[in-house]
Amino acid sequence: MMGIGFPELMVILIIIMIIFGAGKLPEIGSAFGRSIKNFKTSMKEAQEGDETATVEEGAQAAQVEEGKAEEDMTEEEKEAAIRKKAEEEGEAKDKAMKDEADSFTASLPRKGSYDFSKDQEKTKEKS
């Protein structure tokens, strides 16, 4: 199998230097390093957030239901409450749209039940 060895890496480095120039190479390297560091940090936070999210949401929902004043809430609790409220509103809108679509679909004639002659009679009566 072919692998990427030292000669291949040197060719890639030379091509990058030709494209970007030797002056930009340190900036590109530092930007690449920062992006990897940010990616690792965000992945770590996401894993920790998944573990604690269910516990925090349950606790925050209980605090909101108990009538805890918004001034007593921390920023994270406020954001979680806002997020939960937005999710509930979104679900309500989705349900309303689904109900509207279902009622529209129910009002349509069923397959094979449309009679062109009856439709013509109705239009003549209206005229």
Backbone bond lengths (Angstrom), bond angles and torsions (degrees), N, CA, C in turn:
res aa  C-N    CA-C-N  psi(-1)  N-CA   C-N-CA  omega(-1)  CA-C   N-CA-C  phi
1 M - - - 1.447 - - 1.524 109.58 -
2 M 1.304 114.10 148.65 1.456 119.19 177.60 1.519 109.22 -88.09
3 G 1.280 116.00 136.95 1.445 121.61 176.27 1.513 109.31 -124.19
4 I 1.304 114.93 169.08 1.458 118.74 177.09 1.511 106.94 -92.74
5 G 1.278 115.73 112.45 1.456 122.06 179.67 1.514 111.07 -106.57
6 F 1.323 115.00 -167.84 1.454 120.98 -178.18 1.534 112.70 -61.81
7 P 1.342 119.18 -44.48 1.476 118.04 -179.64 1.529 112.97 -62.36
8 E 1.325 116.92 -39.13 1.466 120.23 179.49 1.523 111.00 -65.62
9 L 1.344 115.63 -41.50 1.469 119.54 178.25 1.525 111.18 -63.43
10 M 1.317 116.85 -37.30 1.466 119.80 178.10 1.531 110.92 -65.23
11 V 1.315 117.21 -40.86 1.467 120.63 178.07 1.525 110.17 -62.43
12 I 1.336 116.24 -44.00 1.475 120.44 178.67 1.525 109.84 -62.22
13 L 1.329 118.11 -43.45 1.465 122.11 179.30 1.527 111.21 -62.15
14 I 1.313 117.25 -41.03 1.473 120.76 178.95 1.525 110.51 -65.08
15 I 1.309 117.09 -41.30 1.471 120.76 178.24 1.519 110.55 -63.07
16 I 1.324 117.00 -42.49 1.469 120.89 178.39 1.522 110.29 -63.57
17 M 1.330 117.13 -41.02 1.466 120.21 178.61 1.524 111.47 -64.57
18 I 1.321 117.16 -36.95 1.468 120.18 178.16 1.522 110.27 -66.54
19 I 1.326 116.95 -42.70 1.466 120.90 -177.34 1.526 111.36 -69.75
20 F 1.343 117.47 -50.40 1.459 120.88 -172.43 1.523 113.68 -97.89
21 G 1.281 117.66 -21.82 1.462 120.48 -177.02 1.515 110.47 91.70
22 A 1.326 115.67 155.35 1.466 121.23 -176.38 1.528 111.83 -68.97
23 G 1.315 118.20 -28.64 1.465 121.73 -178.86 1.520 113.23 -70.07
24 K 1.312 117.12 -32.41 1.464 120.82 -178.19 1.526 112.66 -85.79
25 L 1.303 118.14 -13.00 1.458 121.66 -175.49 1.530 112.93 -59.26
26 P 1.343 120.63 -44.66 1.470 119.40 177.65 1.537 112.72 -63.53
27 E 1.320 116.80 -37.18 1.468 119.94 178.51 1.521 110.73 -65.28
28 I 1.318 116.32 -41.27 1.461 120.17 179.28 1.521 110.33 -64.29
29 G 1.334 116.33 -42.81 1.465 120.67 179.41 1.514 112.08 -62.92
30 S 1.338 116.79 -43.61 1.469 119.10 -179.74 1.525 111.14 -68.54
31 A 1.311 117.11 -37.39 1.467 119.79 177.37 1.524 110.55 -65.00
32 F 1.319 116.13 -40.58 1.465 120.53 178.63 1.536 110.03 -63.70
33 G 1.338 116.93 -42.89 1.461 121.00 178.44 1.510 112.40 -63.66
34 R 1.340 117.08 -42.18 1.467 120.49 177.84 1.511 111.80 -63.62
35 S 1.330 116.21 -40.19 1.466 118.80 -179.15 1.527 111.02 -66.41
36 I 1.320 117.80 -38.11 1.468 120.25 176.43 1.525 110.21 -65.43
37 K 1.340 116.97 -42.37 1.462 120.96 179.46 1.532 110.92 -62.62
38 N 1.335 117.10 -44.28 1.467 120.72 178.18 1.518 111.08 -63.47
39 F 1.317 116.91 -39.09 1.460 120.70 178.98 1.528 110.45 -62.62
40 K 1.322 117.04 -46.60 1.467 120.71 179.38 1.524 110.92 -62.44
41 T 1.329 116.72 -42.50 1.457 121.01 179.82 1.526 111.13 -62.91
42 S 1.320 116.68 -44.06 1.468 119.49 -179.15 1.525 111.44 -67.71
43 M 1.326 117.24 -36.05 1.467 119.70 177.06 1.526 110.64 -65.53
44 K 1.333 116.39 -40.32 1.462 120.93 179.05 1.527 109.98 -64.61
45 E 1.331 117.15 -43.95 1.463 121.23 178.80 1.524 111.44 -64.63
46 A 1.327 116.26 -37.68 1.466 119.72 179.99 1.521 110.95 -65.60
47 Q 1.327 116.83 -40.17 1.461 120.03 178.65 1.517 110.45 -66.39
48 E 1.317 117.60 -43.25 1.460 120.72 177.97 1.521 110.66 -66.89
49 G 1.320 116.59 -37.30 1.470 120.98 -179.68 1.515 111.82 -66.64
50 D 1.322 117.71 -37.35 1.458 120.67 179.00 1.518 111.46 -64.18
51 E 1.325 115.92 -38.79 1.454 119.95 -178.51 1.518 111.74 -69.32
52 T 1.318 117.21 -40.11 1.458 120.22 -175.55 1.529 113.22 -93.74
53 A 1.322 117.48 -11.33 1.463 119.93 -175.26 1.516 111.88 -63.34
54 T 1.307 117.80 -43.00 1.463 119.42 -177.73 1.519 111.01 -66.48
55 V 1.334 117.58 -39.25 1.460 120.68 178.90 1.523 110.10 -67.63
56 E 1.337 117.04 -44.84 1.455 120.70 -179.04 1.516 112.07 -65.38
57 E 1.328 117.30 -41.85 1.459 119.96 -179.55 1.519 111.09 -63.50
58 G 1.316 116.38 -39.77 1.462 120.02 177.79 1.512 111.50 -64.13
59 A 1.324 116.36 -43.86 1.464 120.74 179.52 1.522 110.90 -67.49
60 Q 1.329 117.01 -41.37 1.458 120.34 -178.74 1.523 110.86 -69.43
61 A 1.310 117.20 -36.94 1.452 119.80 177.78 1.520 109.89 -64.52
62 A 1.321 116.29 -39.44 1.461 120.16 178.49 1.529 110.36 -64.89
63 Q 1.342 117.26 -40.22 1.456 120.53 179.22 1.518 111.08 -65.54
64 V 1.316 116.95 -40.38 1.459 120.48 179.68 1.521 109.69 -66.73
65 E 1.322 116.53 -42.09 1.460 120.31 -179.34 1.521 111.29 -67.38
66 E 1.328 117.36 -33.45 1.451 120.82 179.09 1.520 111.71 -72.94
67 G 1.324 116.34 -8.08 1.459 120.00 177.64 1.513 113.16 86.18
68 K 1.299 117.46 27.89 1.461 120.55 178.11 1.517 108.76 -63.56
69 A 1.293 115.85 132.67 1.463 121.17 -177.90 1.515 110.11 -64.28
70 E 1.319 115.26 146.05 1.457 120.67 -178.29 1.522 111.44 -65.77
71 E 1.329 117.22 -27.76 1.449 119.80 179.61 1.517 111.49 -68.34
72 D 1.336 117.75 -28.15 1.456 121.80 -178.87 1.522 112.71 -81.21
73 M 1.334 116.97 -10.72 1.461 120.70 -176.87 1.524 110.39 -82.09
74 T 1.318 116.07 146.93 1.458 120.04 174.10 1.527 108.03 -78.84
75 E 1.315 116.14 171.42 1.470 120.86 -179.49 1.522 110.95 -60.89
76 E 1.332 116.30 -41.60 1.464 120.11 179.99 1.527 110.57 -63.50
77 E 1.332 116.78 -40.96 1.464 120.70 179.48 1.519 110.79 -65.38
78 K 1.339 115.98 -40.01 1.462 119.86 178.25 1.522 110.56 -63.30
79 E 1.348 115.79 -45.36 1.461 119.62 179.70 1.519 111.20 -62.64
80 A 1.339 116.89 -40.08 1.462 120.42 179.58 1.526 110.67 -66.20
81 A 1.335 117.08 -39.91 1.453 120.57 178.50 1.523 111.14 -65.40
82 I 1.314 116.19 -41.83 1.467 121.05 178.03 1.524 110.08 -64.06
83 R 1.343 115.79 -43.05 1.471 120.52 179.50 1.525 110.81 -62.85
84 K 1.347 116.39 -42.19 1.462 120.37 -179.89 1.531 110.37 -65.57
85 K 1.330 116.46 -41.64 1.458 120.32 178.90 1.525 110.54 -63.45
86 A 1.328 116.43 -41.94 1.470 120.73 178.81 1.523 110.83 -64.04
87 E 1.334 116.95 -40.17 1.462 120.35 177.77 1.523 110.84 -62.66
88 E 1.337 116.75 -43.13 1.466 120.37 179.44 1.525 110.57 -64.11
89 E 1.335 116.75 -42.40 1.461 119.83 178.08 1.520 110.94 -64.24
90 G 1.328 116.44 -40.70 1.459 120.71 177.99 1.521 111.72 -62.82
91 E 1.331 115.99 -42.12 1.461 119.54 178.08 1.531 110.73 -64.75
92 A 1.342 116.79 -39.02 1.464 119.94 178.64 1.526 110.49 -64.76
93 K 1.340 116.96 -42.02 1.470 120.40 177.75 1.519 110.97 -64.39
94 D 1.345 116.22 -42.08 1.464 119.82 178.08 1.521 111.02 -60.34
95 K 1.344 116.43 -42.60 1.461 120.42 -179.88 1.521 110.63 -65.58
96 A 1.338 116.66 -41.20 1.458 120.38 178.73 1.525 110.66 -63.29
97 M 1.335 116.78 -43.32 1.462 119.96 178.93 1.524 111.22 -65.21
98 K 1.328 116.80 -38.30 1.465 120.35 178.63 1.525 110.27 -66.13
99 D 1.340 116.43 -42.70 1.461 119.56 177.95 1.526 111.16 -62.44
100 E 1.326 116.60 -41.37 1.464 120.71 178.63 1.527 110.60 -63.61
101 A 1.321 116.05 -43.32 1.467 119.84 179.04 1.529 110.75 -65.15
102 D 1.336 116.92 -39.85 1.463 120.20 178.75 1.527 111.21 -65.04
103 S 1.339 116.96 -40.23 1.464 119.21 179.51 1.530 110.49 -67.76
104 F 1.339 116.74 -37.80 1.459 119.78 177.23 1.527 110.27 -64.99
105 T 1.317 115.96 -44.19 1.462 120.21 179.23 1.519 110.95 -62.61
106 A 1.324 116.91 -38.64 1.463 120.43 179.35 1.524 111.00 -67.07
107 S 1.334 117.72 -28.86 1.459 120.15 -178.96 1.529 112.66 -77.59
108 L 1.331 116.84 -17.00 1.457 120.13 179.51 1.519 110.38 -72.70
109 P 1.318 117.27 148.65 1.460 118.88 177.79 1.521 110.11 -67.23
110 R 1.304 114.52 146.35 1.456 119.56 179.95 1.515 110.28 -75.32
111 K 1.294 115.62 157.35 1.458 121.48 -178.27 1.522 109.04 -60.20
112 G 1.317 115.02 127.85 1.457 120.10 178.83 1.516 113.89 85.90
113 S 1.335 118.19 -5.91 1.464 119.18 -177.47 1.527 112.47 -99.06
114 Y 1.293 118.62 -3.52 1.459 121.52 -178.82 1.519 109.66 -78.45
115 D 1.326 114.82 130.01 1.460 119.89 179.63 1.526 107.84 -121.05
116 F 1.299 116.31 111.84 1.457 122.16 -176.47 1.524 111.23 -62.09
117 S 1.311 117.96 -38.47 1.465 120.85 -177.74 1.531 110.89 -64.82
118 K 1.336 118.23 -38.41 1.466 120.53 177.69 1.528 110.32 -66.56
119 D 1.309 116.15 -36.97 1.465 120.45 178.69 1.536 109.69 -65.57
120 Q 1.290 117.28 -40.35 1.468 121.30 177.57 1.516 110.86 -64.30
121 E 1.322 117.12 -39.91 1.471 121.11 179.16 1.535 110.01 -63.15
122 K 1.317 117.33 -41.68 1.467 121.20 179.89 1.528 110.62 -64.59
123 T 1.311 118.33 -39.56 1.458 120.17 -179.90 1.534 111.07 -70.20
124 K 1.323 116.89 -33.14 1.468 119.69 176.91 1.520 110.65 -68.56
125 E 1.330 116.85 -38.53 1.462 121.00 179.19 1.515 110.73 -64.56
126 K 1.317 117.69 -37.76 1.460 121.28 -179.74 1.522 111.52 -69.95
127 S 1.316 117.35 -28.99 1.461 121.09 -177.03 1.475 113.22 -78.05
